[in-house]
């Protein structure tokens, strides 16, 4: 399922942003 993979990466990046700022 390619769409799920892209969504997972997209969410991973969004969640990774606050971690980098912190």
N, C-alpha and C positions, 0 to 999 in steps of 0.2 A: 504494500500500500504506500505509494509515493506521497500522496497528499498528507497522510498521517506523519510521515517522516519529516516533511517540510514544516508542518505545524509544530512538531516536537522541537525542531531546531529553532523555530521562531520564538516559541515560548522560552526555550533555554536561554536565548540571547537576551530576552526581556528580563528574565530573572537574574541574569548574570550582570546586568548593568548596575543595579543597586549594590551588589557585592563588590564591584570594582570601585564604586564611589566610597563605600564604607571602608 
